[in-house]
Structures are given as C-alpha cells and as structure tokens.
C-alpha cells in the first residue's frame, strides 16, 4: 500500500483537499489533529510538555495552545524540542492506523512533512499551494488573528520554492471546483502508477 504525503503552508487549504480525497474513498491520517489529541490525552506526553514549558502549558487539564504558540513561534529551538516530543508519538499512532487500512493508497496529511524530513519515508508528495496574500486572509479569518501573527507562523515553515522542488504533484487551491478536478486527476494518476508497479 502506497503512502502519499499531503502538505501545504498555513492557509493553503490542505484540509479541504484532504476532504476531496476522502470523498474518493481514500483514507486520510490527519497528523496535526492527532498531535493535538495526544497533547491533551497522552499522560506521558503531557508530563514532558509540562517539564519543558512549565505548569502554564495546561489550563484546567487542557493544552494552553495560545501560551505555547507565543513561546515557540519566536523560538525555533524550543519549537524543535516540542516537535521532538510530539512527532514520535504521532508516528506510532500512524503505524497503528496504517495496519488497519485496506485501500489502494493512503494519505498522511501534515503541515511540516518537508521541514522535518518525514517526506523521505513516503512514496509520493502532494503540495497544496495558494498565493501568500490569499493564505494570510484565510488564516486571519479562520483563527481571528492578526496579520503579524500569521506571518510569524509562516516563518517557521519552508517557502513554496523549496517545497515545490520536492513535490510529485502540486494542487493550486484558489477555486474549489478547479481544486476538486486536480484532486481527481492526481487520484487517477496514483492508481494507474500503483497498478503498473504492482501495488
């Protein structure tokens, strides 16, 4: 079974694209969502996060995302240390999930598959792309946040040029009908290639 990576910069719309793949019957593992769940529910991970950030990391047993965001988005070393705690736990959950799937291929969706080298473990990569200004507007609306905060978050992700060079497929997500057509085309291409390779 092939494992296809799906990624894109903040506000690019990779979750929308993931939804289109699900409509085609392809299982999608949302790494970022699983990470959020584990940070709230996995006691060992919670203890490690508190040790790194202090008691303020949780507010009434719920991850204090705003507090953590302020800490890590201005400190790349601290962000690396947090990812070093979370990523192994997510990887294990992914392996458990993968063993239960029965499909021509599956998709692993994550914001930073390139930045941490995870793409090297995958069969193909899909990059979701949208113009920077459109992405900023989307995130400001979605998260009720400022332009400055969005730009700070973007700084912790690779630029489009670096990601494009390592991607097998690129989806331009501006108009949803066109996006859906691109997903259908990539789906057909992956299926054809898988059949040709005997997957």
MDAnalysis code that builds the backbone (N, CA, C; Angstrom):
import MDAnalysis as mda
import numpy as np

u = mda.Universe.empty(597, n_residues=199, atom_resindex=np.repeat(np.arange(199), 3), trajectory=True)
u.add_TopologyAttr("name", ["N", "CA", "C"] * 199)
u.add_TopologyAttr("resid", np.arange(1, 200))
u.add_TopologyAttr("resname", ["UNK", "UNK", "UNK", "UNK", "UNK", "UNK", "UNK", "UNK", "UNK", "UNK", "UNK", "UNK", "UNK", "UNK", "UNK", "UNK", "UNK", "UNK", "UNK", "UNK", "UNK", "UNK", "UNK", "UNK", "UNK", "UNK", "UNK", "UNK", "UNK", "UNK", "UNK", "UNK", "UNK", "UNK", "UNK", "UNK", "UNK", "UNK", "UNK", "UNK", "UNK", "UNK", "UNK", "UNK", "UNK", "UNK", "UNK", "UNK", "UNK", "UNK", "UNK", "UNK", "UNK", "UNK", "UNK", "UNK", "UNK", "UNK", "UNK", "UNK", "UNK", "UNK", "UNK", "UNK", "UNK", "UNK", "UNK", "UNK", "UNK", "UNK", "UNK", "UNK", "UNK", "UNK", "UNK", "UNK", "UNK", "UNK", "UNK", "UNK", "UNK", "UNK", "UNK", "UNK", "UNK", "UNK", "UNK", "UNK", "UNK", "UNK", "UNK", "UNK", "UNK", "UNK", "UNK", "UNK", "UNK", "UNK", "UNK", "UNK", "UNK", "UNK", "UNK", "UNK", "UNK", "UNK", "UNK", "UNK", "UNK", "UNK", "UNK", "UNK", "UNK", "UNK", "UNK", "UNK", "UNK", "UNK", "UNK", "UNK", "UNK", "UNK", "UNK", "UNK", "UNK", "UNK", "UNK", "UNK", "UNK", "UNK", "UNK", "UNK", "UNK", "UNK", "UNK", "UNK", "UNK", "UNK", "UNK", "UNK", "UNK", "UNK", "UNK", "UNK", "UNK", "UNK", "UNK", "UNK", "UNK", "UNK", "UNK", "UNK", "UNK", "UNK", "UNK", "UNK", "UNK", "UNK", "UNK", "UNK", "UNK", "UNK", "UNK", "UNK", "UNK", "UNK", "UNK", "UNK", "UNK", "UNK", "UNK", "UNK", "UNK", "UNK", "UNK", "UNK", "UNK", "UNK", "UNK", "UNK", "UNK", "UNK", "UNK", "UNK", "UNK", "UNK", "UNK", "UNK", "UNK", "UNK", "UNK", "UNK", "UNK", "UNK", "UNK", "UNK", "UNK", "UNK", "UNK"])
u.atoms.positions = np.array([
    [0.843, -1.196, 0.000],
    [0.000, 0.000, 0.000],
    [0.878, 1.245, 0.000],
    [0.623, 2.124, -0.947],
    [1.417, 3.348, -1.036],
    [0.987, 4.353, 0.035],
    [1.969, 5.111, 0.525],
    [1.698, 6.192, 1.474],
    [2.030, 7.502, 0.772],
    [1.028, 8.343, 0.615],
    [1.178, 9.613, -0.083],
    [1.128, 10.748, 0.934],
    [2.106, 11.617, 0.916],
    [2.116, 12.767, 1.806],
    [1.317, 13.915, 1.222],
    [0.591, 14.604, 2.080],
    [-0.180, 15.790, 1.668],
    [0.196, 16.931, 2.599],
    [0.731, 17.992, 2.020],
    [1.164, 19.107, 2.851],
    [0.912, 20.428, 2.132],
    [1.164, 21.507, 2.827],
    [0.986, 22.846, 2.272],
    [1.163, 23.855, 3.377],
    [1.561, 25.040, 3.021],
    [1.753, 26.092, 4.016],
    [0.454, 26.449, 4.708],
    [0.562, 27.096, 5.837],
    [-0.606, 27.515, 6.595],
    [-1.541, 28.339, 5.697],
    [-2.823, 27.969, 5.719],
    [-3.807, 28.687, 4.914],
    [-3.903, 28.236, 3.468],
    [-3.123, 27.224, 3.084],
    [-3.149, 26.765, 1.691],
    [-4.414, 25.979, 1.377],
    [-5.013, 25.359, 2.409],
    [-6.250, 24.616, 2.216],
    [-6.051, 23.118, 2.091],
    [-5.005, 22.595, 2.745],
    [-4.752, 21.151, 2.625],
    [-5.866, 20.311, 3.244],
    [-6.534, 20.825, 4.262],
    [-7.653, 20.070, 4.860],
    [-8.822, 19.956, 3.881],
    [-9.048, 20.995, 3.102],
    [-10.083, 20.958, 2.062],
    [-9.740, 19.892, 1.028],
    [-8.471, 19.875, 0.610],
    [-8.002, 18.892, -0.364],
    [-8.117, 17.473, 0.214],
    [-7.752, 17.318, 1.483],
    [-7.874, 16.012, 2.143],
    [-9.321, 15.526, 2.103],
    [-10.247, 16.448, 2.282],
    [-11.669, 16.103, 2.228],
    [-12.082, 15.560, 0.872],
    [-11.522, 16.115, -0.193],
    [-11.834, 15.624, -1.538],
    [-11.306, 14.202, -1.741],
    [-10.123, 13.910, -1.190],
    [-9.590, 12.547, -1.285],
    [-10.467, 11.564, -0.497],
    [-10.948, 12.011, 0.657],
    [-11.845, 11.153, 1.448],
    [-13.108, 10.823, 0.665],
    [-13.634, 11.816, -0.080],
    [-14.832, 11.595, -0.894],
    [-14.589, 10.526, -1.960],
    [-13.332, 10.356, -2.356],
    [-12.961, 9.345, -3.352],
    [-12.667, 7.991, -2.704],
    [-12.867, 7.908, -1.379],
    [-12.689, 6.650, -0.668],
    [-11.277, 6.391, -0.168],
    [-10.443, 7.418, -0.174],
    [-9.058, 7.258, 0.264],
    [-8.932, 7.630, 1.747],
    [-8.405, 6.718, 2.579],
    [-8.226, 7.029, 3.999],
    [-7.179, 8.134, 4.195],
    [-7.472, 9.070, 5.084],
    [-6.557, 10.178, 5.368],
    [-6.239, 10.210, 6.857],
    [-4.957, 10.251, 7.158],
    [-4.499, 10.367, 8.547],
    [-4.082, 11.816, 8.770],
    [-4.802, 12.516, 9.624],
    [-4.538, 13.935, 9.908],
    [-3.534, 14.028, 11.060],
    [-2.268, 14.133, 10.725],
    [-1.206, 14.134, 11.738],
    [-1.341, 15.281, 12.725],
    [-1.727, 16.450, 12.233],
    [-1.813, 17.625, 13.108],
    [-2.953, 17.477, 14.120],
    [-4.079, 16.905, 13.670],
    [-5.206, 16.675, 14.580],
    [-4.834, 15.629, 15.635],
    [-4.187, 14.553, 15.198],
    [-3.764, 13.506, 16.134],
    [-2.784, 14.076, 17.155],
    [-1.885, 14.951, 16.707],
    [-0.927, 15.586, 17.624],
    [-1.659, 16.378, 18.705],
    [-2.690, 17.131, 18.313],
    [-3.472, 17.917, 19.281],
    [-4.152, 17.014, 20.305],
    [-4.718, 15.905, 19.811],
    [-5.395, 14.968, 20.712],
    [-4.403, 14.358, 21.702],
    [-3.252, 13.923, 21.187],
    [-2.245, 13.296, 22.046],
    [-1.707, 14.267, 23.101],
    [-1.532, 15.519, 22.716],
    [-1.008, 16.507, 23.674],
    [-1.984, 16.750, 24.825],
    [-3.264, 16.454, 24.573],
    [-4.271, 16.596, 25.627],
    [-4.496, 15.303, 26.407],
    [-4.360, 14.160, 25.732],
    [-4.800, 12.899, 26.336],
    [-3.692, 11.931, 26.732],
    [-2.505, 12.043, 26.141],
    [-1.406, 11.123, 26.454],
    [-0.646, 11.638, 27.685],
    [-0.766, 10.934, 28.810],
    [-0.211, 11.428, 30.075],
    [1.303, 11.586, 30.017],
    [1.980, 10.651, 29.385],
    [3.430, 10.746, 29.279],
    [3.859, 11.972, 28.496],
    [3.159, 12.244, 27.413],
    [3.457, 13.415, 26.589],
    [3.120, 14.695, 27.346],
    [2.010, 14.699, 28.063],
    [1.619, 15.863, 28.871],
    [2.712, 16.195, 29.894],
    [3.205, 15.158, 30.565],
    [4.243, 15.365, 31.583],
    [5.505, 15.973, 30.966],
    [5.860, 15.495, 29.761],
    [7.055, 16.006, 29.083],
    [6.883, 17.465, 28.672],
    [5.675, 17.807, 28.222],
    [5.397, 19.188, 27.807],
    [5.432, 20.127, 29.015],
    [4.874, 19.683, 30.134],
    [4.899, 20.493, 31.367],
    [6.339, 20.686, 31.842],
    [7.137, 19.647, 31.718],
    [8.544, 19.734, 32.117],
    [9.293, 20.764, 31.262],
    [8.918, 20.837, 29.987],
    [9.580, 21.759, 29.058],
    [9.065, 23.195, 29.194],
    [7.751, 23.364, 29.392],
    [7.149, 24.696, 29.354],
    [6.633, 25.199, 30.699],
    [6.549, 24.312, 31.682],
    [6.009, 24.720, 32.974],
    [4.520, 24.448, 33.090],
    [3.976, 24.684, 34.274],
    [2.575, 24.365, 34.569],
    [1.591, 25.145, 33.695],
    [1.996, 26.323, 33.191],
    [1.095, 27.132, 32.366],
    [0.799, 26.487, 31.006],
    [1.516, 25.419, 30.674],
    [1.292, 24.742, 29.393],
    [-0.114, 24.156, 29.311],
    [-0.718, 23.907, 30.497],
    [-2.089, 23.383, 30.530],
    [-2.945, 24.265, 31.425],
    [-4.185, 24.436, 30.995],
    [-5.136, 25.238, 31.752],
    [-6.347, 24.357, 32.044],
    [-6.495, 23.949, 33.311],
    [-7.571, 23.020, 33.705],
    [-7.525, 21.738, 32.865],
    [-6.341, 21.173, 32.762],
    [-6.107, 19.910, 32.045],
    [-6.264, 19.991, 30.530],
    [-6.404, 21.188, 29.992],
    [-6.492, 21.373, 28.542],
    [-5.252, 22.136, 28.072],
    [-4.667, 21.673, 26.968],
    [-3.472, 22.315, 26.438],
    [-3.718, 23.807, 26.218],
    [-2.836, 24.627, 26.750],
    [-2.932, 26.076, 26.593],
    [-2.228, 26.458, 25.291],
    [-2.941, 26.321, 24.183],
    [-2.348, 26.493, 22.856],
    [-1.814, 27.905, 22.635],
    [-2.536, 28.896, 23.154],
    [-2.105, 30.286, 22.978],
    [-0.771, 30.532, 23.685],
    [-0.640, 29.994, 24.881],
    [0.602, 30.138, 25.659],
    [1.765, 29.463, 24.933],
    [1.530, 28.227, 24.456],
    [2.584, 27.500, 23.744],
    [2.972, 28.202, 22.448],
    [1.965, 28.695, 21.733],
    [2.228, 29.372, 20.461],
    [3.133, 30.584, 20.658],
    [2.849, 31.361, 21.705],
    [3.684, 32.538, 21.984],
    [5.116, 32.132, 22.289],
    [5.271, 30.999, 22.950],
    [6.605, 30.522, 23.329],
    [7.406, 30.040, 22.116],
    [6.765, 29.203, 21.272],
    [7.534, 28.516, 20.228],
    [7.681, 29.280, 18.921],
    [6.731, 30.130, 18.584],
    [6.813, 30.768, 17.279],
    [7.836, 31.894, 17.221],
    [8.452, 32.207, 18.348],
    [9.559, 33.167, 18.349],
    [10.862, 32.492, 18.764],
    [10.808, 31.188, 18.980],
    [11.984, 30.456, 19.469],
    [12.057, 29.119, 18.728],
    [12.816, 29.077, 17.638],
    [12.854, 27.884, 16.789],
    [13.446, 26.679, 17.528],
    [14.350, 26.919, 18.463],
    [14.948, 25.806, 19.217],
    [13.899, 25.148, 20.120],
    [13.082, 25.977, 20.746],
    [12.010, 25.461, 21.610],
    [10.975, 24.702, 20.781],
    [10.689, 25.214, 19.592],
    [9.759, 24.539, 18.684],
    [10.300, 23.166, 18.297],
    [11.599, 23.099, 18.028],
    [12.241, 21.820, 17.691],
    [12.099, 20.824, 18.845],
    [12.291, 21.309, 20.049],
    [12.194, 20.428, 21.224],
    [10.761, 19.918, 21.419],
    [9.786, 20.797, 21.185],
    [8.381, 20.377, 21.285],
    [8.070, 19.319, 20.218],
    [8.500, 19.580, 18.982],
    [8.271, 18.618, 17.906],
    [8.954, 17.283, 18.194],
    [10.106, 17.341, 18.840],
    [10.834, 16.130, 19.208],
    [10.073, 15.264, 20.200],
    [9.187, 15.889, 20.978],
    [8.335, 15.151, 21.915],
    [7.091, 14.591, 21.212],
    [6.508, 15.418, 20.360],
    [5.206, 15.081, 19.769],
    [5.321, 14.107, 18.586],
    [6.302, 14.330, 17.719],
    [6.372, 13.557, 16.474],
    [6.504, 12.042, 16.668],
    [7.338, 11.556, 17.592],
    [7.412, 10.097, 17.777],
    [6.072, 9.483, 18.193],
    [5.318, 10.192, 19.020],
    [4.005, 9.697, 19.462],
    [3.030, 9.646, 18.283],
    [3.086, 10.656, 17.420],
    [2.210, 10.686, 16.240],
    [2.603, 9.580, 15.259],
    [3.916, 9.374, 15.087],
    [4.391, 8.322, 14.183],
    [3.865, 6.952, 14.600],
    [3.875, 6.696, 15.906],
    [3.385, 5.411, 16.404],
    [1.898, 5.247, 16.124],
    [1.135, 6.326, 16.345],
    [-0.309, 6.284, 16.064],
    [-0.565, 6.027, 14.571],
    [0.281, 6.638, 13.732],
    [0.134, 6.453, 12.289],
    [0.372, 4.989, 11.906],
    [1.401, 4.378, 12.454],
    [1.705, 2.982, 12.155],
    [0.559, 2.065, 12.598],
    [-0.017, 2.352, 13.768],
    [-1.159, 1.570, 14.260],
    [-2.349, 1.711, 13.309],
    [-2.600, 2.949, 12.888],
    [-3.707, 3.248, 11.961],
    [-3.487, 2.569, 10.614],
    [-2.258, 2.645, 10.106],
    [-1.925, 2.101, 8.788],
    [-2.197, 0.603, 8.712],
    [-1.907, -0.090, 9.795],
    [-2.088, -1.546, 9.823],
    [-3.557, -1.956, 9.701],
    [-4.463, -1.001, 9.919],
    [-5.905, -1.286, 9.865],
    [-6.542, -0.896, 8.533],
    [-5.752, -0.307, 7.627],
    [-6.322, 0.218, 6.384],
    [-6.311, -0.821, 5.262],
    [-7.308, -0.698, 4.379],
    [-7.403, -1.548, 3.201],
    [-7.844, -0.665, 2.034],
    [-6.862, -0.116, 1.331],
    [-7.147, 0.812, 0.241],
    [-5.977, 0.764, -0.751],
    [-6.179, 1.273, -1.971],
    [-5.081, 1.291, -2.942],
    [-3.888, 2.122, -2.443],
    [-4.214, 3.192, -1.722],
    [-3.184, 4.027, -1.099],
    [-3.825, 4.809, 0.036],
    [-2.991, 5.338, 0.901],
    [-3.483, 6.195, 1.988],
    [-2.757, 7.534, 1.923],
    [-3.328, 8.513, 2.600],
    [-2.715, 9.839, 2.644],
    [-2.369, 10.203, 4.080],
    [-1.155, 10.680, 4.252],
    [-0.753, 11.254, 5.533],
    [-0.695, 12.769, 5.359],
    [-1.595, 13.447, 6.046],
    [-1.688, 14.905, 5.959],
    [-0.953, 15.533, 7.138],
    [-0.048, 16.473, 6.868],
    [0.667, 17.171, 7.939],
    [1.231, 18.480, 7.411],
    [1.337, 19.460, 8.285],
    [1.809, 20.786, 7.883],
    [3.301, 20.812, 7.574],
    [4.084, 20.002, 8.291],
    [5.547, 20.130, 8.158],
    [6.222, 18.802, 7.785],
    [5.713, 18.147, 6.777],
    [6.322, 16.897, 6.307],
    [7.710, 17.138, 5.714],
    [7.890, 18.284, 5.075],
    [9.196, 18.601, 4.495],
    [10.194, 19.046, 5.551],
    [9.750, 19.945, 6.423],
    [10.660, 20.588, 7.367],
    [11.409, 19.601, 8.260],
    [10.790, 18.475, 8.566],
    [11.430, 17.511, 9.468],
    [11.855, 16.220, 8.770],
    [11.873, 16.262, 7.435],
    [12.398, 15.129, 6.683],
    [11.483, 13.931, 6.568],
    [10.243, 14.036, 7.077],
    [9.317, 12.894, 7.051],
    [8.951, 12.489, 5.624],
    [9.039, 13.433, 4.686],
    [8.681, 13.144, 3.293],
    [9.560, 12.036, 2.702],
    [10.757, 11.861, 3.239],
    [11.680, 10.844, 2.721],
    [11.157, 9.423, 2.947],
    [10.218, 9.274, 3.893],
    [9.667, 7.958, 4.210],
    [8.416, 7.645, 3.388],
    [7.978, 8.607, 2.570],
    [6.722, 8.466, 1.839],
    [6.976, 8.175, 0.361],
    [5.969, 7.595, -0.302],
    [6.125, 7.193, -1.705],
    [6.011, 8.372, -2.672],
    [5.098, 9.275, -2.386],
    [4.926, 10.465, -3.226],
    [4.470, 11.619, -2.347],
    [4.656, 12.840, -2.857],
    [4.260, 14.038, -2.107],
    [3.320, 14.903, -2.933],
    [2.248, 15.347, -2.286],
    [1.324, 16.310, -2.889],
    [1.454, 17.619, -2.122],
    [1.702, 18.698, -2.848],
    [1.786, 20.028, -2.237],
    [0.554, 20.838, -2.608],
    [-0.111, 21.385, -1.605],
    [-1.245, 22.290, -1.845],
    [-0.704, 23.717, -1.796],
    [-0.980, 24.463, -2.860],
    [-0.415, 25.811, -2.993],
    [-1.530, 26.835, -3.175],
    [-1.312, 28.019, -2.600],
    [-2.189, 29.172, -2.837],
    [-1.340, 30.431, -2.669],
    [-1.706, 31.530, -3.311],
    [-0.927, 32.762, -3.180],
    [-0.822, 33.209, -1.716],
    [0.298, 33.792, -1.377],
    [0.572, 34.156, 0.014],
    [-0.495, 35.067, 0.610],
    [-0.897, 36.093, -0.125],
    [-1.890, 37.038, 0.414],
    [-3.232, 36.362, 0.672],
    [-3.604, 35.432, -0.196],
    [-4.856, 34.690, -0.003],
    [-4.748, 33.819, 1.242],
    [-3.601, 33.184, 1.425],
    [-3.387, 32.347, 2.610],
    [-3.480, 33.178, 3.890],
    [-2.871, 34.362, 3.878],
    [-2.905, 35.243, 5.059],
    [-4.356, 35.610, 5.399],
    [-5.126, 35.993, 4.378],
    [-6.527, 36.366, 4.602],
    [-7.335, 35.193, 5.150],
    [-7.094, 34.002, 4.613],
    [-7.813, 32.819, 5.078],
    [-7.556, 32.551, 6.560],
    [-6.280, 32.615, 6.952],
    [-5.929, 32.299, 8.341],
    [-6.414, 33.384, 9.295],
    [-6.315, 34.650, 8.886],
    [-6.815, 35.743, 9.725],
    [-8.308, 35.565, 10.000],
    [-9.050, 35.162, 8.961],
    [-10.493, 34.958, 9.107],
    [-10.781, 33.716, 9.951],
    [-10.068, 32.618, 9.641],
    [-10.313, 31.341, 10.319],
    [-9.976, 31.398, 11.805],
    [-8.826, 31.993, 12.141],
    [-8.333, 31.978, 13.515],
    [-8.562, 33.281, 14.272],
    [-9.225, 34.245, 13.616],
    [-9.439, 35.568, 14.224],
    [-8.125, 36.115, 14.793],
    [-7.115, 36.112, 13.946],
    [-5.783, 36.512, 14.386],
    [-5.262, 37.654, 13.521],
    [-4.153, 38.248, 13.927],
    [-3.606, 39.392, 13.204],
    [-2.697, 38.950, 12.064],
    [-2.472, 39.851, 11.137],
    [-1.563, 39.580, 10.017],
    [-0.155, 39.242, 10.534],
    [0.282, 39.979, 11.550],
    [1.618, 39.767, 12.118],
    [1.758, 38.361, 12.696],
    [0.709, 37.894, 13.367],
    [0.748, 36.554, 13.955],
    [0.803, 35.477, 12.873],
    [0.067, 35.705, 11.791],
    [0.081, 34.741, 10.684],
    [1.472, 34.694, 10.053],
    [2.061, 35.864, 9.830],
    [3.399, 35.925, 9.225],
    [4.440, 35.246, 10.115],
    [4.292, 35.392, 11.421],
    [5.225, 34.749, 12.359],
    [5.131, 33.232, 12.245],
    [3.920, 32.728, 12.068],
    [3.734, 31.287, 11.914],
    [4.299, 30.812, 10.575],
    [4.157, 31.621, 9.554],
    [4.687, 31.266, 8.228],
    [6.210, 31.153, 8.241],
    [6.835, 31.957, 9.080],
    [8.301, 31.964, 9.141],
    [8.862, 30.615, 9.581],
    [8.067, 29.820, 10.291],
    [8.523, 28.518, 10.773],
    [8.280, 27.395, 9.770],
    [7.782, 27.763, 8.576],
    [7.569, 26.769, 7.526],
    [8.448, 27.106, 6.321],
    [8.805, 26.097, 5.566],
    [9.586, 26.308, 4.350],
    [8.796, 27.158, 3.361],
    [9.525, 27.806, 2.458],
    [8.892, 28.560, 1.387],
    [8.419, 27.636, 0.272],
    [7.576, 28.163, -0.611],
    [6.990, 27.353, -1.686],
    [8.037, 26.808, -2.654],
    [9.092, 27.568, -2.905],
    [10.110, 27.132, -3.868],
    [10.769, 25.835, -3.416],
    [11.145, 25.776, -2.146],
    [11.784, 24.566, -1.605],
    [10.838, 23.375, -1.667],
    [9.570, 23.604, -1.294],
    [8.593, 22.516, -1.271],
    [8.263, 22.018, -2.682],
    [8.141, 22.954, -3.616],
    [7.796, 22.603, -4.996],
    [8.830, 21.663, -5.598],
    [10.089, 21.929, -5.316],
    [11.187, 21.127, -5.885],
    [11.122, 19.667, -5.435],
    [10.510, 19.403, -4.275],
    [10.466, 18.050, -3.717],
    [9.094, 17.376, -3.875],
    [8.179, 18.038, -4.561],
    [6.802, 17.522, -4.689],
    [6.588, 16.786, -6.000],
    [5.802, 15.719, -5.928],
    [5.444, 14.963, -7.135],
    [4.211, 15.550, -7.809],
    [3.328, 16.136, -7.006],
    [2.088, 16.725, -7.520],
    [1.866, 18.065, -6.813],
    [1.379, 19.045, -7.551],
    [1.085, 20.354, -6.962],
    [-0.363, 20.720, -7.286],
    [-1.111, 21.032, -6.236],
    [-2.511, 21.436, -6.393],
    [-2.608, 22.930, -6.109],
    [-3.103, 23.660, -7.097],
    [-3.309, 25.100, -6.928],
    [-4.710, 25.304, -6.382],
    [-4.781, 25.673, -5.105],
    [-6.082, 25.754, -4.431],
    [-6.557, 27.205, -4.314],
    [-7.197, 27.651, -5.377],
    [-7.756, 29.012, -5.394],
    [-9.271, 28.928, -5.576],
    [-9.700, 28.202, -6.626],
    [-11.125, 27.999, -6.899],
    [-11.457, 26.531, -6.630],
    [-12.446, 26.283, -5.777],
    [-12.701, 24.936, -5.284],
    [-13.056, 23.920, -6.375],
    [-13.806, 24.353, -7.388],
    [-14.155, 23.407, -8.460],
    [-12.906, 22.941, -9.195],
    [-11.997, 23.869, -9.435],
    [-10.738, 23.514, -10.103],
    [-9.882, 22.628, -9.201],
    [-9.899, 22.933, -7.914],
    [-9.144, 22.124, -6.950],
    [-9.636, 20.686, -6.973],
    [-10.945, 20.522, -6.986],
    [-11.529, 19.178, -6.982],
    [-11.138, 18.405, -8.241],
    [-11.116, 19.089, -9.389],
    [-10.693, 18.440, -10.643],
    [-9.238, 17.986, -10.551],
    [-8.390, 18.814, -9.953],
    [-6.981, 18.461, -9.813],
    [-6.819, 17.225, -8.914],
    [-7.610, 17.169, -7.842],
    [-7.566, 16.014, -6.939],
    [-7.954, 14.746, -7.695],
    [-9.006, 14.821, -8.496],
    [-9.457, 13.651, -9.262],
    [-8.375, 13.185, -10.238],
    [-7.672, 14.142, -10.852],
    [-6.602, 13.806, -11.784],
    [-5.429, 13.128, -11.091],
    [-5.054, 13.641, -9.929],
    [-3.943, 13.059, -9.173],
    [-4.330, 11.672, -8.654],
    [-5.573, 11.527, -8.201],
    [-6.081, 10.232, -7.736],
    [-5.947, 9.182, -8.846],
    [-6.377, 9.537, -10.049],
    [-6.290, 8.610, -11.183],
    [-4.839, 8.274, -11.503],
    [-3.966, 9.273, -11.447],
    [-2.548, 9.058, -11.750],
    [-1.890, 8.122, -10.736],
    [-2.216, 8.299, -9.465],
    [-1.646, 7.439, -8.412],
    [-2.137, 6.001, -8.582],
    [-3.430, 5.837, -8.870],
    [-3.983, 4.496, -9.077],
    [-3.319, 3.801, -10.267],
    [-3.162, 4.528, -11.363],
    [-2.538, 3.954, -12.564],
    [-1.098, 3.551, -12.304],
    [-0.368, 4.416, -11.602],
    [1.032, 4.126, -11.294],
    [1.143, 2.927, -10.341],
    [0.226, 2.871, -9.372],
    [0.236, 1.764, -8.417],
    [-0.015, 0.435, -9.122],
    [-0.972, 0.437, -10.064],
    [-1.272, -0.790, -10.805],
    [-0.066, -1.213, -11.645],
    [0.567, -0.233, -12.279],
    [1.725, -0.520, -13.123],
    [2.892, -1.084, -12.302],
    [2.993, -0.638, -11.071],
    [4.100, -1.072, -10.208],
    [3.735, -2.312, -9.397],
    [2.499, -2.768, -9.547],
    [2.082, -3.993, -8.852],
    [1.686, -3.818, -7.414],
    [1.285, -2.597, -7.028],
    [0.854, -2.374, -5.637],
    [-0.575, -2.859, -5.465],
])
